[in-house]
């Protein structure tokens, strides 16, 4: 199975290879000049543009879906009307961190929750590390997509709960049920709608969501991760949000930019993250 690669970026665009399919998509952060020659960019089979209206411009018909690899995980990708393909490669560093951290956990079964879980990269990483996973997303098609990714990674029978629900409502029910988690990833969108049309705006919902996450953490939790693609939610903003939610003095917070590395061009910043981690010593 061929892998994902960021081939180059610049002048507001990124040149990517999703396996054998090379495409160009917008990237507002890429304000520098491309490293590769124009002739290399001209080899792209598809270009997604937002000029006039969202649309794919293809030199040849793209398959409806195909499989790619990102390190040791496999994903089904498919072009969408929003220019997404069903995977965000910039999350790979977080997936790697989750797998390593859960893998080093030796006290019983690790309970992990993935909120706004999309196509399941973090869920798969946690399951591969041996965790019991709760995968939560408001979109049934995305949950179905994530289940297909699980099967692709031989995790169809792994202990993963597939939940189609509003994140806040589910957290509130989990608190009442007394269900607790050792690790949580919260990756909210900037804007969205729940399964019953509920409107989600991150600037209004992020504080209640973080509080609700804290309330379902176990007595000796391992981590709470916050990631975001929202403009203005810089790494320092993310760090401050986690300290506000978890309190000062307990645990440690690391933070930074989510990056997509490139062998031929600049690494591409694509959002921010902050990780609150706790080893039980403080």
N, C-alpha and C positions, 0 to 999 in steps of 0.2 A: 504494500500500500504506500503510495507516494505521500510526502509530507507537505505541510503548509510552510511557505517561505515568504518573508517580506523581502522582495528583490531590491526595491529602491523607494525613495519618497522625495517629494519636493514640489514647489510651486502649487501647493494646495491639494496634492494628489498622492496616492500611494500605489505602487506597482506590486501586486501580490500573485503568488502561485498557490492555488488551492489544488494540490496534486498536479495533474497535467494541464489544468485550466489556469491560464494567466489572465488577470483582469486588472483594471484600473478603477479605483474608487476615490471619492473625495476625502481629504484629510486637512482640516483647517489649520492644524498645528504645524504642518510641513511647509513652513514659509521659506526654507532654504532652497538652494538649487539642487536638482537631481545629480547624482553621481554617474549614472549610466547614460550612455548616448541615446539620442532620440530614436535611433533604429531599434534599440532594445525595447523601448516603450511601445513602439509601433507593432511589436509582436503580440500584444495583448489581444485575446480573442473577444473580450467584452469590456465595455466601459459603462460605469453607472454614473449618471449625471442628474443633477437637481435643477438644471437650467430649464426654465419653462415649467416642467413637471418632472417628477421622479420617473426615470426610465432607464432600461438597459439598452445599450446600443451594441449589437453583436455582429461580429464578422462571420460567425457560423452559429448554428443553433446549439445552445447549451443543453446538456442533459438535464432532466428535471431534478436529479439528485445524483450524488456520487460520494465516495468515501475518501477521507483523508486521515493522516496521522499528525498529531502534535505530541512529540516525544513518544511516550508509551501508551497514549490514549488514541482511540479511533473515533471519528465523528462522521455522521452523515451530514453533508452540506447541501444546500439548495438555495438558489437565488430568490430573494423576496422583493416585494414592491418597495421596501424601504432601503434596499441596498445591502442588507445584512445577508449572511449565508448560514446562520444558525450556530455560529461559534465565534467567540471573542478571544483571539490568540493572546492578547495582552494579559489575560487572567492566568496564563500558564505558570508564572512564578508563584501565584497564590495556590494553585493546585499542587505544585511541588511542595510548598511549605506545609499545606494541610496533610498531604500524604506522609511526609517525614515526621511531623509532629504527632499524628495519630499513631503512626507505626512505632514510635518510641514510648507510647503510653502503655504501661504494664499493669494497671489496676482495673481489672474487669473489662466489661464491654463498653467501648466508647460510644456515646450517643451524640450524633452530629445532626444539626439542622441546616439546610440550605434554603434560604428565603429569597424569593424572586429568582428561582433556581434555573430558569431558562432551559437550555438543552442539556444541562446536567454535568458539566465538566467537574465542578467541585464535588458533586454527589458521587461520581465515578471514582474520583481520586480517593475520597474517604472510604468508599466501599472496598476498593482495592487494598487499602491499609487495614481492613478488618473492622471498620466501624459499622454500627447500626445507623442507618441514614433515614432522615425524614426530608423528602424533597417536596418543596411547596412552591407552586406557581398558580396564578389566577387563570392562566390560559390552558384549557384542556389540550388544544393541538400541540402546544409546547411540551406539556407533560408527556403526551404520547410520543413526541419526537425524542424526548429524553429517555423514555423506556426503550425505544428502538436503539439508541446509542448504548444503553446498558447491555442489550442483547448482543450488539456488535462487539462489545468488550468482554463477552462471556460472563456477564453479571446479571443475566435474566433472573436467576434464582437467589441473588444476593439479598440480604436483609434491608431492603429499601422500601419505605412507605411512600407511595406516589399520591400526593395530595393536591387536588384542584380547589383552591380556596383563596380568599382575601388574606393577606399576610397578617394584618392586625387582628382580624377576627379569629384566625386560627391560633395566634399567640395567646389571646385572651382565653380561649377554650382550653388550651394546653395548661395554662396556669391553674384554672379551676380543677382540671383533672389531676393536677399534681405531677404532670410529666416534666422531667427536667433533662437538660442537655449539657454535655461536657464541652461542646464547641459549637459555635454558630457562625455562619457566613451570612451577612446581610448585604445584598447587592441591589438596592432599589433603583428604579428608573427615575428620570427627571419628571416624567409625567406618564400616567397610565390610567387604565380603567379596569375595575374588578370584574368578576364574572357576572355581576348583576348591574353593571354600569357605574359602579362607584368610581368617583374621580380621585386620582392620586396625584398630589403635588409634593415633591420631595421636601421643599422648604417648609411646608406645613406639617408634614408627617414624620420627619426624621427623628425629632426628639421623642415623641410618644413611642415610635417603633423601637428605638434604642432602649427606652425604659422597659418596654414589654419584653425585649430580649433579655435584659438583665434579670427580670423576674422569673424567667424559666431556665436560667443557668443553674447547674447543680451546686452543691455546697462547696465543692472543690473543683471549679471549672478550669478548663485548660486555656480557652481563648474565645474572643469575640472579634470578628473581622468585619470591617466596613469598607466597601469599595463603591466607586461611583464614577460615571462618565459625565456628570453634571458640570457645565462650565461654572467656574467660581468656587467649586468645592475642591480647593487646593489641598495638598497633603497636610498643611498646617491646620486648615479648617477641619479636616477629617480627624486629625489627632485631638484637637480641642473638643470635638463632639464626643469622642470616646472617653476622654478624661471627665467631661461633664457627666456622662452616663455612668461611668464606673467608679468615679471618685479618685482623689489623688492619694498616692501612697501605697495602694494595693495593686500589685502587678506592674508590668512594664508596657509601654506603648512604642511601637516602631511605626514608621510611616514613610511614604514616598510616592513616586509616580509609577503607574503601571506602564511598562515599556514593551515594545515589540522589537527585538534585536534584528539587525540586518547585516549580512556578511559583506555587502557591497556599498551600503549607504549608512546614513545616520540611524541610530536607534530612534524609534518613533514613540513619543509619549502619548498615552491613550487613556487618560483618567488617573485617579488617585486612589490610594488605599491607606488604611491604618489598622494595625493589629494590636489589640490588648491581649497580653498573654500572662499567665499566672502559673507559677511553679509550686505554690502552696507554702512558700517560705515567708511571705509577708501578707 
